[in-house]
Amino acid sequence: MKILLDIKDEKAVFFLELLKHFPFVKAKPFTEKPAKKNDFLTELQEAVEQVNFAKRGKIKLKSADELLNEL
């Protein structure tokens, strides 16, 4: 399982050092430009919501043929 945490910069070093003491946890810093990170996470969240709606039958997804016809 992967978990994304948002930690204040001044506490990040301490937190990473703490995680290193757990043999079942692999931790590495993940940094990106804030604007791109926020855009990516927003789009990813929207995509996950659409997939969940489709699984529940609340929306109908396009078929592969419909997608190819749009191109």
Buried (B, 14 or more C-beta within 10 A) or exposed (E): EEEEEEEEEEEBEEEEEEEEEEEEEEEEEEEEEEEEBEEEEEEEEEEEEEEEEEEEEEEEEEEEEEEEEEE
